[in-house]
Amino acid sequence: MNRNEILSKIDELSKCKNFLEILGLLVAKNINGKVKDIGYEDYKRLLSYKEISHLSGFYLKNRNNKSNTELDTESTADQIHKLMDSLHFTFFSNDEKSFDPSKIEREMLLHETIFYSGGDAHDFQFVELARYKYQNDRGWIKKHKGFDIYNAYDNYMVIRSLMDFIMNIRHQHANPSNVLTLNKDNPIFKRNPDIKQLIEAFAIQENEVVNEFFFNIGDYNEFLVRPIFIIDNYYVILMPYQLAEAVFNNPFYWMNKDKIYSSKALKNRGGMAENMVFQMLTEKYGDRYIFKNVLLKKNSTTTISDIDILMLFEEIAVIFQVKSKRLTENSKKGDLKSIKIDFEKAIKAAHKQALTCKEAIRKKEYNSNSSKNLPDLKNVKEVYSICLLLDEYPGKTSHVRIIMEGEPDKPIVISAFDLDIILRHLPTKVDFTKYLIFRYKNRDRLVAASERAFLGGYLFNGDEINNNINDRPIILDEDHSQYFDRLMFGKHLAENRSKFLEALKDIERNDRCFCESGLKYKKCCMQNFDGRLSP
């Protein structure tokens, strides 16, 4: 089957009466697993959240035109999983039978990595960093969407904790497909009406028509914008992760549609990325020897370039060039010309600017008196640079390797989410610079799909890699990345237990139980809930 035939088959299956139940089973098997299994799954055989999101797009397209046919849930879920596996092969050949690994062209991987590469961010990072991103738009979001962006993290973590509790502790009350379904009258909303407002802002109404023209990979998908369904008196939350991502991405587009506020939103966005990165670095390492908006000048009339963020440590200078450019819709659809243009604007432009600044610092070509915000660099002997992207840029690591193959000075490209993980695991500037030197030294040898895999390789195998004098590529698979999934999720589960318990305070004995068992609170979780969110 070719790609069009596979997608047409899935489109047809999604019209069945019980497709939401089938979709929920796929989510349970591939995405919303048990806490104890995080980081231990065979991720190569699982469907990704992007694949599930595409299937959810078909559900939204056809939910108001369902047939009366009810399919076997288990076997149809397996059939769709196999169809999605076959779909992956179409990125390399017309159909699975003609697939020949030896004939894969490198440029084929550019589109494949956009859709199939793992995400840069954990869910909590989206909602946590949204506070930085929209700190100047807090009033507009509260007025027009009803929730406070500063409280979005706490409220999201209550939703996530509730799902973890239902799935891991009270799973016998969860519906068979393990989809989180919350009654609009759930007592947890009594103390926390802002949680309900957050959900409503990202919910699709029951009879709303969306995704009419949805079909192919990269087509506009309303599920990515509003990933919550309203059915009868219930909120259906297939993947909390997608809600977190929407909190990070959507407000800017909402504000951009407001003709009165859009100019202010654009103004707030200008410089926001640099300020956000500066804040992240200074909160971790202090503001001494970290500078922003540095202007390098040759003399009073000639500008060399500007540095977004400059961090100094002993004889080392680290340049951060920050961009907020995202992939365009044409790139997501696989248009190679658009992919390369986006790469040029987001990554190559930042890298070129960084190289210009590095060269000027190394050769002492700048004029200290004419330059702006420039610290004393006379003792600097080594200069490194990082191209940092504010938003997720799927496949960026692979794109650097493919598009810039053969170039002598490839950039280190990370996202704000990568930086957040790096700062959490490298507590001092010494640790940070050691890792950066490791990345530079091995950038032509190490192959990985994500920065987390690079970091995992460094933390667990750094000495072995540095001592390996063989020039052959060293592949760091996503097993290295899974360590962070396991560690970070467990850490945040423990940290957010108190937020969850606080949200339960005002539930009364005769209220329906928050776990959606259908029983009264006094006959359910009030008797045996000990605060655990996982076994």
C-alpha positions as CSV (number, residue, x, y, z in Angstrom):
1,M,0.0,0.0,0.0
2,N,1.2,3.5,-0.8
3,R,0.8,6.5,1.6
4,N,-2.5,7.7,0.1
5,E,-4.0,4.2,0.4
6,I,-2.9,3.7,4.0
7,L,-4.3,7.1,5.1
8,S,-7.5,6.5,3.1
9,K,-7.9,3.1,5.0
10,I,-7.4,4.8,8.4
11,D,-9.8,7.6,7.4
12,E,-12.4,5.0,6.6
13,L,-11.8,3.1,9.9
14,S,-12.1,6.3,11.9
15,K,-15.8,6.6,10.8
16,C,-16.8,3.6,12.8
17,K,-19.2,4.1,15.8
18,N,-16.6,3.2,18.5
19,F,-13.5,4.8,17.0
20,L,-12.9,6.9,20.2
21,E,-12.7,3.8,22.2
22,I,-10.3,2.3,19.7
23,L,-8.2,5.5,19.8
24,G,-8.3,5.4,23.6
25,L,-6.9,1.9,23.6
26,L,-4.1,2.9,21.3
27,V,-3.3,5.8,23.7
28,A,-3.3,3.4,26.6
29,K,-1.0,0.9,24.9
30,N,1.5,3.5,23.5
31,I,1.4,6.8,25.4
32,N,-0.3,6.8,28.8
33,G,1.4,3.9,30.4
34,K,1.9,3.1,34.0
35,V,4.4,5.1,36.0
36,K,6.6,2.1,36.8
37,D,7.1,1.5,33.1
38,I,8.3,4.9,32.1
39,G,11.8,4.7,30.6
40,Y,11.7,1.0,30.2
41,E,9.3,0.6,27.2
42,D,10.6,-0.6,23.8
43,Y,9.9,2.8,22.2
44,K,10.8,1.5,18.7
45,R,7.6,-0.5,18.6
46,L,5.3,2.1,20.1
47,L,3.4,4.7,18.3
48,S,4.5,8.3,19.1
49,Y,2.4,11.1,20.4
50,K,2.6,12.6,16.9
51,E,1.2,9.5,15.3
52,I,-1.6,9.4,17.9
53,S,-2.3,13.1,17.3
54,H,-2.7,12.3,13.6
55,L,-5.2,9.5,14.3
56,S,-7.0,12.0,16.7
57,G,-7.2,14.3,13.7
58,F,-9.2,11.7,11.8
59,Y,-11.5,11.2,14.8
60,L,-12.3,14.9,14.8
61,K,-12.8,15.0,11.1
62,N,-15.3,12.2,11.1
63,R,-16.9,12.2,14.6
64,N,-20.1,14.0,13.3
65,N,-20.4,11.6,10.3
66,K,-19.9,8.3,12.0
67,S,-21.4,5.1,10.6
68,N,-23.5,2.7,12.6
69,T,-20.8,0.1,12.3
70,E,-19.1,-1.0,15.5
71,L,-15.7,-2.7,15.1
72,D,-13.9,-5.0,17.4
73,T,-11.8,-2.7,19.6
74,E,-8.7,-4.8,20.2
75,S,-8.3,-6.1,16.6
76,T,-9.0,-2.8,15.0
77,A,-6.5,-1.1,17.3
78,D,-3.9,-3.7,16.2
79,Q,-4.8,-3.1,12.5
80,I,-4.4,0.6,12.8
81,H,-1.1,0.2,14.6
82,K,0.2,-1.9,11.7
83,L,-1.1,0.6,9.2
84,M,0.8,3.4,11.0
85,D,4.0,1.2,10.9
86,S,3.5,0.8,7.2
87,L,3.0,4.5,6.8
88,H,6.5,5.1,8.2
89,F,8.0,3.1,5.4
90,T,6.4,5.4,2.8
91,F,8.8,8.1,3.8
92,F,11.5,6.1,2.1
93,S,9.8,4.2,-0.7
94,N,6.4,4.0,-2.4
95,D,5.3,1.1,-0.3
96,E,6.7,-1.3,2.3
97,K,7.4,-4.2,0.0
98,S,9.7,-2.1,-2.2
99,F,11.6,-0.7,0.8
100,D,15.4,-1.0,0.4
101,P,17.4,0.5,3.3
102,S,20.5,0.8,1.0
103,K,18.6,3.2,-1.3
104,I,17.5,5.7,1.3
105,E,18.5,9.1,0.2
106,R,19.7,11.5,3.0
107,E,17.2,14.1,2.0
108,M,14.3,11.6,2.5
109,L,15.3,11.8,6.2
110,L,14.6,15.5,6.4
111,H,10.8,15.0,6.3
112,E,10.9,11.7,8.2
113,T,12.7,13.2,11.2
114,I,10.2,16.1,11.4
115,F,7.3,13.7,12.0
116,Y,9.0,10.8,13.7
117,S,11.7,12.4,15.9
118,G,11.0,12.5,19.6
119,G,9.8,15.7,21.2
120,D,12.3,18.1,22.8
121,A,10.2,18.7,25.9
122,H,8.6,16.9,28.8
123,D,5.1,18.0,29.4
124,F,5.8,20.0,32.6
125,Q,8.5,22.0,30.7
126,F,5.9,23.3,28.3
127,V,3.7,24.8,31.0
128,E,6.6,25.8,33.2
129,L,8.3,27.8,30.4
130,A,5.0,29.3,29.2
131,R,5.2,31.5,32.3
132,Y,8.5,33.0,30.9
133,K,7.1,33.2,27.4
134,Y,3.9,35.0,28.2
135,Q,4.8,36.9,31.3
136,N,4.0,40.3,29.6
137,D,0.7,38.9,28.2
138,R,-0.7,37.6,31.5
139,G,-3.6,40.1,31.6
140,W,-4.8,39.5,28.1
141,I,-4.8,35.7,28.6
142,K,-6.8,36.0,31.8
143,K,-9.3,38.4,30.4
144,H,-9.9,36.6,27.1
145,K,-9.3,32.9,28.0
146,G,-10.2,32.8,31.6
147,F,-7.1,31.2,33.1
148,D,-3.9,32.6,34.6
149,I,-0.8,31.6,32.7
150,Y,1.2,31.9,36.0
151,N,-1.0,29.2,37.5
152,A,-1.2,27.0,34.4
153,Y,1.7,24.9,35.6
154,D,0.1,24.1,39.0
155,N,-3.3,23.5,37.4
156,Y,-1.9,21.3,34.7
157,M,0.0,19.2,37.2
158,V,-3.3,18.6,39.1
159,I,-4.8,17.3,35.9
160,R,-1.8,15.2,35.2
161,S,-1.7,13.9,38.8
162,L,-5.4,13.0,38.6
163,M,-4.7,11.0,35.5
164,D,-1.8,9.2,37.1
165,F,-3.8,8.4,40.2
166,I,-6.7,7.0,38.2
167,M,-4.5,4.9,36.0
168,N,-2.0,3.7,38.6
169,I,-4.0,3.5,41.8
170,R,-7.7,3.5,41.0
171,H,-7.4,1.9,37.6
172,Q,-10.3,-0.4,38.3
173,H,-12.6,2.6,38.0
174,A,-11.1,3.9,34.8
175,N,-12.9,3.1,31.6
176,P,-11.5,0.2,29.6
177,S,-9.6,2.4,27.2
178,N,-7.8,4.3,30.0
179,V,-8.7,7.7,28.6
180,L,-9.0,10.4,31.3
181,T,-12.7,11.4,31.4
182,L,-13.7,14.2,33.8
183,N,-17.2,15.1,34.6
184,K,-17.8,18.9,34.4
185,D,-19.1,18.7,37.9
186,N,-16.0,16.9,39.3
187,P,-15.6,18.2,42.8
188,I,-12.0,18.9,42.2
189,F,-13.2,22.0,40.3
190,K,-14.9,23.4,43.5
191,R,-11.6,24.6,45.0
192,N,-9.9,25.1,41.7
193,P,-12.2,26.8,39.2
194,D,-9.1,27.9,37.3
195,I,-8.5,24.3,36.4
196,K,-11.8,24.1,34.7
197,Q,-11.1,27.4,32.8
198,L,-7.8,26.0,31.6
199,I,-9.6,22.9,30.3
200,E,-12.3,25.0,28.6
201,A,-9.8,27.2,26.8
202,F,-8.4,24.1,25.0
203,A,-11.6,22.1,24.5
204,I,-13.6,21.4,21.3
205,Q,-17.4,21.6,21.7
206,E,-19.4,18.5,21.1
207,N,-21.0,19.5,17.7
208,E,-18.3,21.8,16.5
209,V,-17.1,21.0,12.9
210,V,-13.3,20.9,12.6
211,N,-10.7,19.2,10.4
212,E,-12.9,19.1,7.3
213,F,-9.9,19.0,5.0
214,F,-7.5,17.0,7.2
215,F,-5.8,14.0,5.7
216,N,-2.1,14.0,5.1
217,I,1.0,14.3,7.3
218,G,1.5,18.0,8.0
219,D,-2.2,19.1,7.3
220,Y,-3.6,21.5,9.8
221,N,-4.9,19.5,12.8
222,E,-7.2,21.2,15.3
223,F,-6.3,18.5,17.8
224,L,-2.9,20.1,18.2
225,V,-4.5,23.4,19.1
226,R,-7.4,22.1,21.3
227,P,-6.7,18.5,22.4
228,I,-9.7,18.1,24.7
229,F,-13.1,16.8,23.5
230,I,-16.4,17.7,25.2
231,I,-18.9,14.8,25.1
232,D,-22.2,15.1,26.9
233,N,-21.1,16.5,30.3
234,Y,-17.6,15.2,30.2
235,Y,-14.1,16.4,29.2
236,V,-12.2,13.7,27.4
237,I,-8.4,14.2,27.7
238,L,-6.6,11.7,25.4
239,M,-3.1,12.9,26.0
240,P,-2.3,15.5,28.8
241,Y,1.1,16.0,27.0
242,Q,-0.7,17.6,24.1
243,L,-2.6,19.9,26.4
244,A,0.8,21.1,27.9
245,E,2.2,21.7,24.4
246,A,-0.9,23.7,23.4
247,V,-0.5,25.9,26.5
248,F,3.0,26.8,25.3
249,N,2.2,27.3,21.7
250,N,-1.4,28.7,21.4
251,P,-1.6,32.0,23.2
252,F,0.5,33.8,20.7
253,Y,-1.8,32.8,17.9
254,W,-4.9,33.8,19.9
255,M,-3.4,37.2,20.6
256,N,-2.3,37.6,16.9
257,K,-6.0,37.3,15.9
258,D,-6.9,40.2,18.2
259,K,-6.5,43.2,15.9
260,I,-6.3,45.6,18.8
261,Y,-3.7,43.6,20.9
262,S,-1.7,41.9,18.1
263,S,0.8,44.7,17.7
264,K,1.5,44.7,21.5
265,A,1.8,40.9,21.4
266,L,4.4,41.1,18.7
267,K,6.3,43.8,20.6
268,N,6.2,41.6,23.7
269,R,7.6,38.7,21.6
270,G,10.5,40.8,20.4
271,G,13.4,40.2,22.8
272,M,11.3,37.7,24.8
273,A,13.4,34.7,23.7
274,E,16.7,36.4,24.7
275,N,15.2,37.5,28.1
276,M,13.9,34.0,28.7
277,V,17.2,32.4,28.1
278,F,19.0,35.0,30.2
279,Q,16.6,34.4,33.0
280,M,17.1,30.7,32.9
281,L,20.9,31.0,32.9
282,T,21.1,33.6,35.7
283,E,18.6,31.8,37.9
284,K,20.9,28.7,37.7
285,Y,24.4,30.3,37.6
286,G,23.8,33.8,39.0
287,D,24.0,37.0,37.0
288,R,27.8,37.6,37.4
289,Y,29.6,37.1,34.1
290,I,26.4,36.5,32.1
291,F,25.5,39.4,29.7
292,K,22.7,40.0,27.2
293,N,22.4,42.2,24.1
294,V,26.1,42.6,23.6
295,L,27.0,44.7,20.5
296,L,30.4,44.1,19.0
297,K,31.7,47.1,17.1
298,K,35.0,47.6,15.2
299,N,34.8,51.3,15.7
300,S,32.2,54.0,16.4
301,T,30.7,53.6,13.0
302,T,31.2,50.0,12.1
303,T,29.2,47.2,13.7
304,I,30.6,43.6,13.6
305,S,27.5,41.9,15.0
306,D,25.5,41.4,18.2
307,I,25.5,38.6,20.7
308,D,22.2,37.7,22.3
309,I,23.7,36.1,25.5
310,L,27.4,36.0,26.5
311,M,28.5,33.8,29.4
312,L,32.1,33.9,30.7
313,F,33.9,31.3,32.8
314,E,37.6,31.8,33.4
315,E,39.3,31.8,30.0
316,I,36.2,30.5,28.2
317,A,33.4,32.6,26.5
318,V,30.1,31.0,25.4
319,I,28.0,32.7,22.9
320,F,24.2,32.0,22.7
321,Q,22.4,33.1,19.6
322,V,18.7,32.8,20.2
323,K,16.0,32.4,17.5
324,S,12.2,32.0,17.8
325,K,11.7,30.7,14.2
326,R,9.5,27.7,13.8
327,L,8.9,25.2,11.0
328,T,6.4,26.4,8.4
329,E,3.4,24.4,7.4
330,N,5.0,23.5,4.1
331,S,8.0,22.1,5.8
332,K,5.8,19.9,8.0
333,K,4.2,18.6,4.8
334,G,7.7,17.6,3.5
335,D,8.5,20.3,1.0
336,L,12.3,20.0,0.8
337,K,12.7,23.6,-0.4
338,S,10.7,24.9,2.6
339,I,12.6,22.7,5.0
340,K,16.0,24.1,3.8
341,I,14.7,27.7,3.9
342,D,13.5,27.2,7.4
343,F,16.8,25.7,8.4
344,E,18.6,28.7,6.8
345,K,16.5,31.2,8.7
346,A,16.5,29.4,12.1
347,I,19.8,27.7,12.4
348,K,22.3,28.8,9.7
349,A,21.6,32.5,10.3
350,A,22.2,32.1,14.0
351,H,25.3,30.0,13.3
352,K,26.7,32.5,10.8
353,Q,26.2,35.3,13.3
354,A,27.9,33.3,16.1
355,L,30.9,32.5,13.9
356,T,31.3,36.2,13.1
357,C,31.3,37.1,16.8
358,K,33.7,34.2,17.7
359,E,36.2,35.3,15.0
360,A,36.1,38.9,16.2
361,I,36.7,37.9,19.9
362,R,39.5,35.5,19.0
363,K,41.3,38.0,16.8
364,K,40.5,40.9,19.2
365,E,38.9,42.8,16.3
366,Y,36.4,44.6,18.4
367,N,36.7,48.0,20.0
368,S,35.9,47.9,23.7
369,N,35.0,51.6,24.0
370,S,32.6,51.5,21.0
371,S,30.9,48.2,21.8
372,K,27.8,48.0,24.0
373,N,27.4,45.9,27.1
374,L,30.7,44.3,26.4
375,P,32.6,42.8,29.4
376,D,36.4,42.6,29.6
377,L,37.4,39.8,27.2
378,K,41.2,40.2,27.3
379,N,41.7,36.9,29.1
380,V,39.4,34.9,26.9
381,K,41.3,32.1,25.0
382,E,38.5,29.8,23.9
383,V,35.2,30.7,22.4
384,Y,32.2,28.4,21.9
385,S,28.8,29.0,20.5
386,I,25.3,27.6,20.9
387,C,22.4,28.2,18.5
388,L,19.3,28.1,20.7
389,L,15.7,27.8,19.5
390,L,12.9,29.0,21.6
391,D,10.4,26.5,20.3
392,E,10.5,22.9,19.4
393,Y,12.2,22.3,16.0
394,P,11.6,18.6,15.2
395,G,14.6,16.8,13.7
396,K,17.0,19.7,14.2
397,T,19.9,17.5,15.2
398,S,19.4,15.3,12.2
399,H,19.0,18.3,9.9
400,V,22.3,19.8,11.0
401,R,24.0,16.5,10.2
402,I,22.3,16.1,6.8
403,I,22.1,19.7,5.4
404,M,25.6,20.7,6.7
405,E,27.4,17.4,5.8
406,G,31.0,18.1,5.0
407,E,31.1,21.6,6.5
408,P,34.0,22.0,9.0
409,D,32.3,23.9,11.7
410,K,28.8,22.5,12.4
411,P,26.7,24.3,15.1
412,I,25.5,22.9,18.4
413,V,21.8,23.5,18.2
414,I,19.5,23.1,21.2
415,S,16.0,24.2,22.2
416,A,15.0,26.1,25.3
417,F,13.7,22.8,26.6
418,D,17.1,21.1,26.1
419,L,18.7,24.0,27.9
420,D,16.3,23.5,30.8
421,I,17.3,19.8,31.1
422,I,21.0,20.6,30.8
423,L,20.8,23.2,33.6
424,R,19.0,20.7,35.8
425,H,21.8,18.1,35.4
426,L,24.9,20.4,35.2
427,P,24.7,22.4,38.4
428,T,27.8,24.6,37.9
429,K,29.4,26.6,35.0
430,V,32.3,24.2,35.3
431,D,30.0,21.3,34.5
432,F,28.3,23.2,31.7
433,T,31.6,24.2,30.0
434,K,32.9,20.6,30.3
435,Y,29.8,19.3,28.5
436,L,30.0,22.0,25.8
437,I,33.7,21.1,25.2
438,F,32.7,17.4,25.0
439,R,30.0,18.2,22.4
440,Y,32.4,20.3,20.3
441,K,35.1,17.7,20.4
442,N,32.8,14.9,19.4
443,R,30.3,16.7,17.1
444,D,31.5,14.9,14.0
445,R,31.6,11.5,15.6
446,L,28.5,11.3,17.7
447,V,25.1,10.6,16.1
448,A,21.9,11.1,18.1
449,A,18.3,12.1,17.4
450,S,18.0,14.5,20.4
451,E,20.1,16.6,22.8
452,R,18.9,14.5,25.7
453,A,20.6,11.5,24.1
454,F,23.9,13.5,23.8
455,L,23.6,14.5,27.4
456,G,22.8,11.0,28.5
457,G,25.8,9.7,26.5
458,Y,28.0,12.3,28.2
459,L,26.8,11.6,31.8
460,F,27.1,7.8,31.5
461,N,29.7,7.2,28.9
462,G,31.6,10.5,28.5
463,D,35.0,9.2,29.6
464,E,34.7,6.1,27.4
465,I,33.7,8.3,24.4
466,N,36.5,10.8,25.0
467,N,39.1,7.9,25.2
468,N,37.9,6.2,22.1
469,I,40.3,7.3,19.4
470,N,38.4,5.4,16.6
471,D,37.1,7.9,14.0
472,R,34.0,5.8,13.3
473,P,30.6,7.3,14.2
474,I,29.3,6.5,17.7
475,I,25.5,6.2,17.7
476,L,23.7,7.3,20.9
477,D,20.2,5.8,20.7
478,E,17.2,7.1,22.6
479,D,17.9,4.6,25.5
480,H,20.1,7.4,26.8
481,S,17.2,9.9,26.5
482,Q,14.8,7.6,28.4
483,Y,16.8,8.0,31.5
484,F,15.6,11.6,31.7
485,D,12.0,10.6,31.1
486,R,12.2,8.2,34.1
487,L,14.1,10.6,36.3
488,M,12.2,13.8,35.6
489,F,8.7,12.3,35.7
490,G,9.3,10.6,39.0
491,K,10.8,13.8,40.5
492,H,7.8,15.9,39.3
493,L,5.3,13.3,40.5
494,A,6.8,13.6,44.0
495,E,7.0,17.4,43.9
496,N,3.4,17.8,42.8
497,R,1.8,15.4,45.3
498,S,1.2,18.4,47.6
499,K,-0.5,20.4,44.8
500,F,-2.8,17.5,44.1
501,L,-3.7,17.0,47.8
502,E,-4.4,20.8,48.1
503,A,-6.8,20.5,45.2
504,L,-8.8,17.8,47.1
505,K,-9.2,19.8,50.3
506,D,-12.7,21.1,49.9
507,I,-14.3,17.8,48.7
508,E,-17.1,16.9,51.0
509,R,-18.3,13.5,52.2
510,N,-21.4,13.3,50.0
511,D,-19.7,14.7,46.9
512,R,-19.1,12.4,44.0
513,C,-15.6,11.0,44.2
514,F,-12.9,12.9,42.3
515,C,-11.6,9.6,40.8
516,E,-14.7,9.3,38.6
517,S,-15.8,5.9,40.1
518,G,-19.4,7.1,40.3
519,L,-19.4,6.5,44.0
520,K,-19.7,9.1,46.8
521,Y,-16.4,10.4,48.2
522,K,-17.1,8.9,51.6
523,K,-17.6,5.4,50.1
524,C,-14.6,5.6,47.8
525,C,-11.2,7.5,48.0
526,M,-12.0,9.2,51.3
527,Q,-11.6,5.8,53.0
528,N,-8.4,4.6,51.5
529,F,-6.6,7.4,49.7
530,D,-3.1,7.8,51.2
531,G,-1.8,10.5,48.9
532,R,0.1,8.1,46.6
533,L,-0.1,8.8,42.8
534,S,1.7,5.6,41.8
535,P,2.2,2.2,43.3
